[in-house]
Each structure stands twice: as C-alpha cells, then as structure tokens.
Amino acid sequence: MTQRVELATVMDRLAVDEVVTDYAVAVDDGDWDAYRRLFTTDGRADYRSAGGIEGDAGSVAAWLAESMALFPMRQHLIVNRRVRFGLLEQDTGDTARVQADYVNPMRFEGDGAAPDFVCGGRYAFGLLRTYDGWRLREVVVQEKWRRLPERRPAPVAD
C-alpha cells in the first residue's frame, strides 16, 4: 500500500467512526432529525432483538422518539469497533462494515441518580460512501443482555 492509500484509509476510518458516534449522540439526545440524516435514502434499522421494530430510518426514528421518551437519561457507550472496508463497482472503500459492542444505561423519570435499565449487545453497521460523505445503509442491534429495575417488595401492613 502506498502512503497516499494508507492516509485515505485512515481518513475513512475516522469518518466512519464519526458516523457511529453521531448515531449514538443522536439517539441519546433524542435528535431524530440528525438520526434520519445519518442514513442513506434507502437506509434501514433493525431493533427487533431488543423488542423493537425493523424498517426505514424515518419509521424507526418515529418509533424511537416514542419509546425513548420513557427514558430522559440515555447514554450509549459504543466500544470495540471493528471496521472493514469493501468494494462497490471496483472502487476500494465505497462500503464499510462496523461491528461494535454497546452498553446503554437509561433512567426512567424521577430523581434517582442510578440508571433503572441497562442493556448491552452488539451493533452491526453497514455504511456507504455517498457524495455527502459516509452514511448508514443498515443498523442491526443484537441485544445480548438487559438488567431491569429490581422489584421492591410491597409494604407490609401493620
């Protein structure tokens, strides 16, 4: 590989990483317009393994807006990102696949400081280089675990 190709690959890695980070920030902040803009026009997301829906980015954003309203505090932590570039029409680097683990603490309404709900799993992101930069073509959530609030025993009557 030449230095020019290596530099281009590093720049693409940084750009792809930024899209993944922008995805997490959009969901955590409830910025559903930003969420939609991260996707290609035919982009899709699949949250079925986490009890959600699968569909085009607009439909999924509407579902997320409704379901995430239960959690005023959200914080995605996306780690262990593995990026692989692919070919489209024989031009190296037109596609990217990212596999990344996540932990997502969330809190229901209330004054508590600790999260009420925590889940974790793995994302599979499919990206496409467009004229406007890298965009998500596909997001698949594979939830592996979740911790729900502990049930408190009912008060005992005297």
C-alpha positions as semicolon CSV with decimal commas, in nm:
position;residue;x (nm);y (nm);z (nm)
1;M;0,000;0,000;0,000
2;T;0,126;0,346;-0,078
3;Q;0,133;0,623;0,180
4;R;-0,146;0,802;-0,006
5;V;-0,372;0,494;0,011
6;E;-0,286;0,441;0,377
7;L;-0,372;0,803;0,457
8;A;-0,703;0,774;0,269
9;T;-0,785;0,458;0,467
10;V;-0,710;0,633;0,797
11;M;-0,927;0,928;0,694
12;D;-1,212;0,691;0,600
13;R;-1,178;0,509;0,934
14;L;-1,208;0,839;1,118
15;A;-1,510;0,943;0,910
16;V;-1,685;0,609;0,965
17;D;-1,610;0,626;1,337
18;E;-1,763;0,975;1,347
19;V;-2,088;0,845;1,191
20;V;-2,110;0,573;1,458
21;T;-2,051;0,832;1,731
22;D;-2,305;1,070;1,573
23;Y;-2,556;0,782;1,574
24;A;-2,513;0,728;1,949
25;V;-2,533;1,101;2,026
26;A;-2,847;1,143;1,813
27;V;-3,024;0,860;1,999
28;D;-2,904;0,975;2,341
29;D;-3,004;1,337;2,277
30;G;-3,332;1,248;2,104
31;D;-3,228;1,436;1,791
32;W;-3,439;1,238;1,546
33;D;-3,374;1,473;1,252
34;A;-2,999;1,414;1,297
35;Y;-3,070;1,040;1,326
36;R;-3,254;1,039;0,991
37;R;-2,978;1,241;0,820
38;L;-2,720;0,976;0,913
39;F;-2,889;0,725;0,680
40;T;-2,891;0,680;0,305
41;T;-3,230;0,734;0,141
42;D;-3,288;0,356;0,146
43;G;-3,130;0,307;0,491
44;R;-3,290;0,067;0,736
45;A;-3,258;-0,021;1,104
46;D;-3,349;-0,339;1,289
47;Y;-3,414;-0,324;1,664
48;R;-3,621;-0,644;1,685
49;S;-3,374;-0,830;1,910
50;A;-3,427;-0,553;2,168
51;G;-3,807;-0,572;2,144
52;G;-3,831;-0,303;1,876
53;I;-3,912;-0,277;1,510
54;E;-3,737;-0,306;1,174
55;G;-3,792;-0,054;0,899
56;D;-3,675;0,250;0,708
57;A;-3,489;0,518;0,902
58;G;-3,790;0,751;0,920
59;S;-4,023;0,486;1,064
60;V;-3,763;0,369;1,311
61;A;-3,685;0,726;1,419
62;A;-4,056;0,782;1,492
63;W;-4,069;0,459;1,695
64;L;-3,751;0,552;1,884
65;A;-3,888;0,900;1,961
66;E;-4,194;0,743;2,122
67;S;-4,022;0,459;2,307
68;M;-3,719;0,659;2,425
69;A;-3,946;0,927;2,575
70;L;-3,974;0,691;2,875
71;F;-3,603;0,748;2,945
72;P;-3,498;1,112;2,989
73;M;-3,143;0,992;3,062
74;R;-2,972;0,779;2,796
75;Q;-2,605;0,720;2,736
76;H;-2,476;0,484;2,467
77;L;-2,123;0,360;2,514
78;I;-2,008;0,205;2,186
79;V;-1,676;0,022;2,209
80;N;-1,459;-0,244;2,043
81;R;-1,527;-0,105;1,696
82;R;-1,409;-0,332;1,417
83;V;-1,413;-0,157;1,079
84;R;-1,383;-0,340;0,746
85;F;-1,396;-0,171;0,407
86;G;-1,545;-0,330;0,097
87;L;-1,575;-0,279;-0,274
88;L;-1,854;-0,130;-0,480
89;E;-1,811;-0,106;-0,855
90;Q;-1,441;-0,190;-0,816
91;D;-1,361;0,125;-0,618
92;T;-1,189;0,031;-0,292
93;G;-1,350;0,165;0,019
94;D;-1,700;0,250;-0,105
95;T;-1,861;0,040;0,168
96;A;-1,781;-0,022;0,531
97;R;-1,898;-0,272;0,790
98;V;-1,861;-0,191;1,157
99;Q;-1,912;-0,437;1,437
100;A;-1,923;-0,270;1,776
101;D;-2,029;-0,364;2,127
102;Y;-2,251;-0,136;2,331
103;V;-2,366;-0,075;2,686
104;N;-2,667;0,150;2,724
105;P;-2,773;0,273;3,070
106;M;-3,105;0,457;3,083
107;R;-3,313;0,612;3,360
108;F;-3,690;0,643;3,388
109;E;-3,850;0,968;3,507
110;G;-3,757;1,051;3,864
111;D;-3,488;1,184;4,088
112;G;-3,273;0,871;4,110
113;A;-2,912;0,908;4,004
114;A;-2,851;0,548;3,902
115;P;-2,987;0,401;3,579
116;D;-3,306;0,199;3,606
117;F;-3,248;-0,003;3,293
118;V;-2,921;-0,118;3,139
119;C;-2,876;-0,327;2,827
120;G;-2,585;-0,438;2,618
121;G;-2,506;-0,617;2,297
122;R;-2,355;-0,566;1,957
123;Y;-2,429;-0,336;1,666
124;A;-2,371;-0,423;1,303
125;F;-2,346;-0,105;1,096
126;G;-2,338;-0,106;0,717
127;L;-2,219;0,220;0,562
128;L;-2,197;0,358;0,211
129;R;-1,978;0,638;0,082
130;T;-2,205;0,897;-0,079
131;Y;-2,146;1,239;-0,232
132;D;-2,239;1,381;0,108
133;G;-1,994;1,157;0,296
134;W;-2,038;0,827;0,476
135;R;-2,399;0,733;0,555
136;L;-2,565;0,442;0,730
137;R;-2,729;0,194;0,499
138;E;-2,811;-0,054;0,773
139;V;-2,811;-0,076;1,152
140;V;-2,882;-0,408;1,322
141;V;-2,900;-0,430;1,701
142;Q;-2,823;-0,764;1,862
143;E;-2,915;-0,720;2,226
144;K;-2,735;-0,981;2,438
145;W;-2,846;-0,887;2,788
146;R;-3,050;-0,644;2,994
147;R;-3,090;-0,555;3,359
148;L;-3,429;-0,430;3,465
149;P;-3,516;-0,243;3,784
150;E;-3,528;-0,461;4,091
151;R;-3,875;-0,531;4,214
152;R;-3,924;-0,387;4,558
153;P;-4,144;-0,586;4,794
154;A;-4,483;-0,438;4,871
155;P;-4,502;-0,264;5,208
156;V;-4,627;-0,485;5,488
157;A;-4,940;-0,363;5,659
158;D;-4,919;-0,328;6,040
